[in-house]
């Protein structure tokens, strides 16, 4: 298969959707020689902050000299973003070779894998072939029955912020959601948990005790914020002073504290990670579509916040960066999200809202979303497409000085492409490094 044929094959199984259970992944990996058993992992679950936390960890490990895999989802611009080593996306040829090897195996399975299960197995095979020292592995959905949970006990586990999301799959309460996330905990493993939600924290602690896992949490009171602006922010945490991250979201400081606690766990497991490389790794981390500044005149920010918890964090950053100002918003949301609650979060700081329909069958139509925004007391207009929405938001932001696109990672790539077109950059030319 060539690259195009490989992608066509991967996406052809997407109709199988998300089916809980590990049996298909385990069978496919067994047929491929169980590559996951020859790798070491940091396993990352949670509702919000998984990607940013994973990117920071991978950047630090790479800076410390380890050949580091990074597995994340979804992608923003290219499918290849999901599988990286040392900040480099898997090449088109390498992905094609993997699928050529895996397809005859997967096609003979009586219960064939889903798309996510297929690409997870492909990633494990790739990381083994490339002799990765460690892989930072982000959970796709939940934890307990996620395809990534077939791995043996990881070197460290991480549970990021817990909030209401995917309730139709994980359950309607924070206890049920936390139980699913805590499913990645294994006997003898030390896990770092973001914490902050008593109901979720209690369940994570219960599961950790039941499984014989050690649980630690960051001390957010030890975070000392420093400089803060569109270019990033400085901070200190415990013994780490003078750190910087080029990520503008104020919420990233708490994610960074989780990362630093995890580095402590890895050091205790024998990883040599000098303090200097911790600072260097954080200083060069990049993570697209998480409070990413696309333009400055007017300021245009894209953020993948797609639930109340994530959008609340985005709103706090806007208030901190632009005190006393209201912003123009471009939003598109999935119909199965907490739409009203999310709108309620941005309403107090919204001058005007433009709505779009992201390219996803679960999307809420732009007209319906605009009507819900108007019911919250904010002027709203539906747009025919994302390019139109970006242009209208930019024009409206000439008055307020800031526009923010959020509500779904599924629209972030399309928003970014509008700015790439303006600057002459092509989709195939863009390579995002951690």
C-alpha positions as CSV (number, residue, x, y, z in Angstrom):
1,X,0.0,0.0,0.0
2,X,1.0,3.6,-0.6
3,X,0.2,6.4,1.9
4,X,-3.2,7.2,0.4
5,X,-4.2,3.6,0.3
6,X,-3.1,3.2,3.9
7,X,-5.3,6.1,5.1
8,X,-8.2,4.8,3.1
9,X,-7.8,1.4,4.8
10,X,-7.6,2.9,8.2
11,X,-10.7,5.1,7.8
12,X,-12.6,2.3,6.1
13,X,-13.0,0.6,9.4
14,X,-14.3,3.7,11.2
15,X,-17.9,2.5,10.8
16,X,-17.1,0.0,13.5
17,X,-17.1,2.9,15.9
18,X,-16.0,2.7,19.5
19,X,-16.7,-0.7,21.0
20,X,-15.6,-1.3,24.6
21,X,-13.3,-4.2,25.3
22,X,-9.7,-5.2,24.9
23,X,-10.0,-8.6,23.2
24,X,-9.6,-7.3,19.6
25,X,-6.5,-5.2,20.5
26,X,-5.0,-8.1,22.4
27,X,-5.6,-10.5,19.6
28,X,-4.1,-8.3,16.9
29,X,-1.1,-7.5,19.0
30,X,-0.6,-11.2,19.7
31,X,-0.6,-11.9,16.0
32,X,2.0,-9.1,15.6
33,X,4.3,-10.5,18.2
34,X,3.2,-8.4,21.2
35,X,5.4,-5.3,20.5
36,X,3.9,-3.5,23.5
37,X,5.6,-6.0,25.8
38,X,9.0,-4.7,24.6
39,X,8.3,-1.1,25.4
40,X,8.1,1.2,28.5
41,X,5.3,3.6,28.9
42,X,4.0,6.6,30.7
43,X,0.2,6.1,30.4
44,X,-1.9,9.3,30.5
45,X,-5.7,9.4,31.0
46,X,-8.1,12.1,32.0
47,X,-10.8,14.4,30.7
48,X,-8.9,17.6,30.0
49,X,-5.2,18.3,29.5
50,X,-4.1,14.9,28.4
51,X,-2.5,16.1,25.2
52,X,-0.7,19.1,26.7
53,X,0.5,17.0,29.6
54,X,1.7,14.2,27.2
55,X,3.5,16.7,25.0
56,X,5.4,18.3,27.9
57,X,6.4,14.9,29.2
58,X,7.6,13.8,25.8
59,X,9.6,17.0,25.3
60,X,11.4,16.7,28.6
61,X,12.2,13.0,28.0
62,X,13.6,13.8,24.6
63,X,15.6,16.7,26.0
64,X,17.1,14.2,28.5
65,X,18.3,12.1,25.6
66,X,15.7,9.4,25.5
67,X,14.3,8.2,22.2
68,X,10.7,9.1,23.0
69,X,7.5,8.1,21.3
70,X,4.3,10.2,21.7
71,X,0.9,8.8,20.9
72,X,-2.1,11.2,20.9
73,X,-5.5,11.8,19.4
74,X,-7.2,13.3,17.6
75,X,-5.0,15.0,15.0
76,X,-5.4,18.7,14.0
77,X,-4.0,18.8,10.4
78,X,-2.6,15.4,9.4
79,X,-3.2,11.9,10.6
80,X,0.5,11.4,11.1
81,X,0.5,13.8,14.1
82,X,-0.9,10.9,16.2
83,X,2.3,8.9,16.1
84,X,5.6,10.8,16.8
85,X,9.1,10.0,17.9
86,X,11.3,12.8,19.3
87,X,8.9,15.4,17.9
88,X,8.9,14.0,14.3
89,X,5.6,12.7,12.9
90,X,5.7,9.2,11.4
91,X,6.5,9.5,7.7
92,X,4.0,8.7,5.0
93,X,6.2,5.8,3.8
94,X,6.5,4.3,7.3
95,X,2.8,4.5,7.9
96,X,2.1,2.8,4.5
97,X,4.6,0.1,5.4
98,X,3.0,-0.5,8.7
99,X,-0.5,-0.9,7.2
100,X,0.9,-3.2,4.5
101,X,2.2,-5.4,7.3
102,X,-0.9,-5.2,9.5
103,X,-3.7,-5.4,7.0
104,X,-3.5,-9.1,6.1
105,X,-3.4,-9.9,9.9
106,X,-6.3,-7.7,10.8
107,X,-8.4,-8.8,7.8
108,X,-8.4,-12.4,9.0
109,X,-9.7,-11.6,12.5
110,X,-13.2,-12.9,13.1
111,X,-13.9,-9.8,15.3
112,X,-11.9,-7.1,13.4
113,X,-10.5,-4.1,15.2
114,X,-12.0,-0.6,15.3
115,X,-10.0,2.3,13.7
116,X,-8.6,3.4,17.0
117,X,-7.6,-0.2,17.9
118,X,-5.9,-0.6,14.6
119,X,-3.8,2.6,14.8
120,X,-2.9,1.9,18.4
121,X,-1.5,-1.5,17.4
122,X,0.3,0.1,14.5
123,X,1.8,2.7,16.8
124,X,3.1,0.0,19.2
125,X,4.7,-1.9,16.3
126,X,6.3,1.3,15.0
127,X,7.7,2.2,18.4
128,X,9.2,-1.2,18.7
129,X,10.7,-1.1,15.2
130,X,12.2,2.3,16.0
131,X,13.6,1.1,19.4
132,X,12.0,3.8,21.5
133,X,13.3,4.0,25.1
134,X,9.9,5.2,26.4
135,X,6.5,6.0,24.9
136,X,4.2,8.7,26.3
137,X,0.8,7.1,25.6
138,X,-2.4,9.1,25.7
139,X,-5.7,7.2,26.3
140,X,-8.3,7.6,23.6
141,X,-11.5,7.4,25.6
142,X,-12.0,6.5,29.3
143,X,-9.2,4.2,30.4
144,X,-10.3,0.8,31.6
145,X,-11.6,-0.5,28.3
146,X,-9.5,1.8,26.0
147,X,-7.3,0.0,23.5
148,X,-4.2,1.6,25.1
149,X,-4.9,-0.3,28.3
150,X,-3.5,-3.6,26.9
151,X,0.0,-2.5,27.9
152,X,1.8,-4.1,30.9
153,X,2.3,-2.0,34.0
154,X,3.7,1.4,32.9
155,X,6.7,3.2,34.4
156,X,4.3,5.8,35.6
157,X,0.6,6.6,35.2
158,X,-1.0,10.1,35.0
159,X,-4.6,11.1,35.5
160,X,-5.3,14.6,34.4
161,X,-8.2,16.9,35.3
162,X,-11.5,15.0,35.5
163,X,-14.8,16.6,34.3
164,X,-18.1,15.8,32.6
165,X,-17.5,14.4,29.1
166,X,-18.5,11.3,27.1
167,X,-21.2,10.6,29.7
168,X,-23.1,8.4,27.2
169,X,-20.1,6.0,27.3
170,X,-18.5,6.5,30.7
171,X,-21.5,7.3,32.8
172,X,-23.3,10.4,34.0
173,X,-21.5,10.9,37.3
174,X,-18.0,12.0,38.2
175,X,-17.6,8.8,40.2
176,X,-18.3,6.7,37.1
177,X,-16.1,8.8,34.8
178,X,-13.3,8.7,37.4
179,X,-13.7,4.9,37.7
180,X,-13.2,4.5,33.9
181,X,-10.1,6.8,34.0
182,X,-8.6,5.0,37.0
183,X,-8.9,1.7,35.0
184,X,-5.3,2.4,33.8
185,X,-3.9,1.9,37.3
186,X,-2.1,-1.4,37.7
187,X,-0.5,-3.1,40.7
188,X,2.8,-1.6,41.8
189,X,2.5,1.5,39.6
190,X,2.9,5.1,40.9
191,X,0.3,7.4,39.5
192,X,0.1,11.2,39.5
193,X,-3.4,12.5,39.7
194,X,-4.4,16.1,39.0
195,X,-7.1,16.1,41.6
196,X,-9.5,18.9,42.6
197,X,-12.8,17.1,42.2
198,X,-13.6,15.4,45.6
199,X,-16.1,12.9,44.1
200,X,-13.6,11.9,41.4
201,X,-10.6,11.9,43.7
202,X,-12.3,9.6,46.2
203,X,-13.0,7.0,43.4
204,X,-9.5,7.2,42.0
205,X,-8.1,6.8,45.5
206,X,-10.4,3.8,46.1
207,X,-9.3,2.1,42.9
208,X,-5.6,2.8,43.6
209,X,-5.9,1.2,47.0
210,X,-7.8,-1.8,45.6
211,X,-5.2,-2.4,42.9
212,X,-2.1,-1.7,45.0
213,X,-1.1,1.4,43.1
214,X,0.6,4.4,44.8
215,X,-1.2,7.7,44.2
216,X,0.4,11.2,44.5
217,X,-1.0,14.6,43.6
218,X,0.7,17.9,42.8
219,X,0.7,20.8,45.4
220,X,-0.8,23.6,43.3
221,X,-0.2,26.0,46.2
222,X,3.5,25.6,45.4
223,X,3.0,27.0,41.9
224,X,4.4,30.6,41.6
225,X,3.3,32.2,38.4
226,X,5.7,34.6,36.7
227,X,5.5,36.4,33.4
228,X,2.4,35.9,31.4
229,X,1.5,36.8,27.8
230,X,0.6,35.6,24.4
231,X,4.1,34.2,23.9
232,X,3.9,32.0,26.9
233,X,4.5,32.2,30.7
234,X,7.1,31.7,33.4
235,X,6.7,30.0,36.7
236,X,8.3,28.1,39.6
237,X,7.3,24.9,41.3
238,X,8.9,23.5,44.4
239,X,12.6,23.0,43.7
240,X,12.2,24.1,40.1
241,X,12.8,27.8,39.5
242,X,12.7,30.0,36.5
243,X,10.8,27.7,34.2
244,X,9.0,28.8,31.0
245,X,6.5,27.3,28.7
246,X,5.5,28.7,25.3
247,X,1.9,27.8,26.0
248,X,-0.4,30.8,26.7
249,X,-3.3,29.1,28.5
250,X,-3.1,29.9,32.2
251,X,-4.4,26.4,32.9
252,X,-1.1,25.0,31.5
253,X,0.7,25.8,34.8
254,X,-1.3,23.1,36.7
255,X,-0.7,20.7,33.9
256,X,3.0,21.5,34.2
257,X,2.9,20.8,37.9
258,X,1.5,17.3,37.1
259,X,4.3,16.8,34.6
260,X,7.0,17.8,37.2
261,X,5.6,15.4,39.7
262,X,5.7,12.7,37.0
263,X,9.3,13.5,36.3
264,X,10.0,12.8,40.0
265,X,8.4,9.4,39.6
266,X,10.4,8.6,36.5
267,X,13.6,9.6,38.3
268,X,12.8,7.2,41.1
269,X,12.4,4.5,38.5
270,X,16.0,5.1,37.3
271,X,15.5,7.7,34.5
272,X,18.3,10.3,34.4
273,X,16.5,13.6,33.9
274,X,18.7,16.5,35.0
275,X,17.0,19.7,36.1
276,X,18.5,21.6,33.2
277,X,16.8,19.3,30.7
278,X,13.5,19.7,32.5
279,X,13.7,23.4,31.9
280,X,14.9,23.0,28.3
281,X,12.1,20.4,27.5
282,X,9.4,22.7,28.8
283,X,10.8,25.7,27.1
284,X,10.5,24.2,23.6
285,X,7.2,22.3,23.9
286,X,4.6,23.0,21.4
287,X,1.0,21.8,21.3
288,X,-1.3,23.0,18.5
289,X,-4.9,24.2,19.1
290,X,-4.5,24.6,22.8
291,X,-4.9,28.3,23.4
292,X,-2.7,28.8,20.3
293,X,-2.2,32.3,19.0
294,X,-2.8,32.3,15.2
295,X,-2.6,36.1,14.6
296,X,-2.0,39.3,16.6
297,X,-3.8,42.1,14.7
298,X,-6.4,41.4,15.8
299,X,-5.5,38.6,18.2
300,X,-7.0,35.4,17.0
301,X,-6.8,32.3,19.3
302,X,-7.8,28.8,18.7
303,X,-8.5,26.4,21.6
304,X,-9.7,22.9,21.6
305,X,-11.8,23.3,24.7
306,X,-15.0,21.3,24.0
307,X,-16.7,20.8,27.4
308,X,-17.6,23.0,30.3
309,X,-14.4,22.2,32.3
310,X,-12.1,23.0,29.3
311,X,-14.0,26.1,28.2
312,X,-14.0,27.4,31.7
313,X,-10.2,27.1,31.7
314,X,-10.1,29.0,28.4
315,X,-12.3,31.7,29.7
316,X,-10.1,32.2,32.7
317,X,-7.1,32.7,30.4
318,X,-8.9,35.3,28.3
319,X,-9.9,37.2,31.4
320,X,-6.2,37.1,32.6
321,X,-4.8,38.2,29.2
322,X,-7.4,40.8,28.4
323,X,-8.8,42.2,31.6
324,X,-12.0,44.1,31.2
325,X,-12.4,43.2,27.5
326,X,-15.0,41.1,25.8
327,X,-14.0,38.8,22.9
328,X,-15.6,37.7,19.7
329,X,-16.1,34.0,19.6
330,X,-16.3,31.5,16.8
331,X,-17.8,28.2,18.1
332,X,-18.8,24.9,16.8
333,X,-19.8,22.0,19.1
334,X,-20.9,18.4,19.1
335,X,-24.6,17.9,19.9
336,X,-23.8,15.4,22.6
337,X,-21.7,17.9,24.7
338,X,-23.0,20.1,27.5
339,X,-23.8,22.9,25.1
340,X,-25.9,25.1,27.4
341,X,-23.4,25.0,30.2
342,X,-20.5,25.8,27.9
343,X,-22.4,28.7,26.4
344,X,-23.1,30.0,29.9
345,X,-19.3,30.1,30.6
346,X,-18.4,32.3,27.7
347,X,-21.6,34.5,27.7
348,X,-20.3,37.0,30.3
349,X,-17.1,37.7,28.2
350,X,-18.6,37.5,24.7
351,X,-19.2,40.5,22.6
352,X,-20.6,38.5,19.8
353,X,-20.6,34.9,18.7
354,X,-20.4,33.3,15.2
355,X,-21.4,29.7,15.0
356,X,-20.3,27.0,12.5
357,X,-21.0,23.3,12.0
358,X,-17.8,21.3,12.4
359,X,-17.1,18.5,9.9
360,X,-18.4,15.7,12.0
361,X,-21.7,13.8,12.0
362,X,-22.1,14.5,15.7
363,X,-22.0,18.3,15.2
364,X,-24.8,20.6,16.2
365,X,-26.1,22.6,13.2
366,X,-24.8,26.2,13.3
367,X,-28.3,27.6,13.2
368,X,-29.4,25.6,16.3
369,X,-26.2,26.6,18.1
370,X,-26.7,30.3,17.3
371,X,-30.2,30.1,18.6
372,X,-29.0,28.7,21.9
373,X,-26.4,31.4,22.2
374,X,-29.0,34.1,21.6
375,X,-31.1,32.5,24.4
376,X,-28.2,33.2,26.7
377,X,-28.4,36.9,25.9
378,X,-25.5,37.1,23.4
379,X,-25.8,38.3,19.8
380,X,-25.1,35.3,17.5
381,X,-25.0,34.6,13.8
382,X,-24.7,31.3,12.0
383,X,-22.1,31.0,9.2
384,X,-22.2,28.8,6.2
385,X,-18.7,27.3,6.8
386,X,-15.6,27.7,8.9
387,X,-13.7,30.0,6.4
388,X,-16.7,32.4,6.4
389,X,-16.8,32.2,10.2
390,X,-13.1,33.0,10.6
391,X,-13.4,36.0,8.3
392,X,-16.5,37.4,10.1
393,X,-14.9,36.8,13.5
394,X,-11.8,38.6,12.4
395,X,-13.7,41.6,11.1
396,X,-15.8,41.8,14.3
397,X,-12.6,41.5,16.4
398,X,-11.2,44.7,14.9
399,X,-13.2,46.5,17.5
400,X,-12.7,44.2,20.5
401,X,-9.1,43.3,19.7
402,X,-9.5,39.6,20.3
403,X,-11.3,36.6,18.7
404,X,-11.4,33.1,20.0
405,X,-12.3,29.9,18.2
406,X,-13.3,27.0,20.4
407,X,-15.9,24.2,21.1
408,X,-14.4,21.3,19.2
409,X,-11.0,20.0,18.2
410,X,-12.7,18.8,15.0
411,X,-12.9,22.4,13.8
412,X,-9.4,23.5,15.0
413,X,-7.6,22.2,11.9
414,X,-10.0,23.9,9.6
415,X,-9.5,27.2,11.5
416,X,-5.7,26.9,11.3
417,X,-5.9,26.2,7.6
418,X,-7.6,29.5,7.0
419,X,-4.5,31.3,8.4
420,X,-2.0,29.0,6.7
421,X,-3.7,29.9,3.4
422,X,-3.2,33.6,4.2
423,X,0.5,33.1,4.9
424,X,1.2,30.8,1.9
425,X,1.8,27.7,4.0
426,X,0.5,24.4,2.7
427,X,-1.0,21.6,4.7
428,X,1.7,19.2,3.7
429,X,4.5,21.6,4.6
430,X,3.4,22.0,8.2
431,X,5.2,19.8,10.8
432,X,4.4,20.3,14.4
433,X,7.2,19.4,16.8
434,X,7.0,18.8,20.6
